[in-house]
Amino acid sequence: MAMSGSDSKKPTSDPVSEGVRAHQRGKPRDACPYPAKSEQRQQWLEGYDGRPRNSPPDLPIERS
């Protein structure tokens, strides 16, 4: 059975993927649809920011 074009627009239940797509589409970080302090919001922001929440920030590159 072939999938129609409308099937590809179904919302996903994966908040990380939703966050990635929101960032790719240029939506602001505060466009997250999940409630503050919820696990889904944390996951959405991980996807949006492109790194796990417990990951330390990247260190600057030292130039000699």
C-alpha positions as CSV (number, residue, x, y, z in Angstrom):
1,M,0.0,0.0,0.0
2,A,1.4,3.4,-1.0
3,M,1.6,6.2,1.5
4,S,-0.1,9.5,0.5
5,G,1.6,12.8,0.9
6,S,-0.6,13.7,3.8
7,D,0.7,10.8,5.8
8,S,4.2,12.4,6.0
9,K,2.7,15.4,7.9
10,K,1.4,13.3,10.8
11,P,2.8,14.6,14.1
12,T,5.4,12.4,15.6
13,S,5.4,11.2,19.2
14,D,9.2,11.8,19.4
15,P,9.9,15.2,21.0
16,V,13.6,15.1,20.0
17,S,12.7,14.8,16.3
18,E,10.1,17.5,16.7
19,G,12.7,19.8,18.1
20,V,15.2,19.0,15.4
21,R,12.5,19.8,12.7
22,A,11.5,23.0,14.5
23,H,15.1,24.2,14.4
24,Q,15.5,23.3,10.8
25,R,12.4,25.2,9.9
26,G,13.6,28.3,11.6
27,K,11.1,28.3,14.5
28,P,12.2,30.1,17.7
29,R,13.3,28.0,20.7
30,D,10.3,29.2,22.7
31,A,8.0,27.6,20.1
32,C,8.2,24.3,22.1
33,P,4.7,23.0,22.5
34,Y,5.3,21.1,25.8
35,P,4.7,22.4,29.3
36,A,7.6,23.9,31.3
37,K,9.6,21.4,33.4
38,S,8.1,18.4,31.5
39,E,10.3,15.5,30.3
40,Q,8.9,16.1,26.8
41,R,10.0,19.7,26.8
42,Q,13.5,18.7,27.9
43,Q,13.6,16.2,25.0
44,W,12.3,18.7,22.5
45,L,15.0,21.2,23.6
46,E,17.7,18.5,23.2
47,G,16.6,18.0,19.6
48,Y,16.3,21.8,19.0
49,D,19.8,22.5,20.5
50,G,21.4,19.5,18.9
51,R,22.9,18.0,22.1
52,P,21.8,16.1,25.2
53,R,20.9,18.3,28.1
54,N,23.6,16.9,30.4
55,S,26.3,17.5,27.8
56,P,28.8,20.2,28.7
57,P,29.2,23.1,26.4
58,D,31.8,22.8,23.6
59,L,35.2,24.3,24.6
60,P,36.7,27.0,22.5
61,I,39.4,26.0,20.0
62,E,42.8,27.1,21.1
63,R,44.8,28.7,18.4
64,S,48.6,28.8,18.6
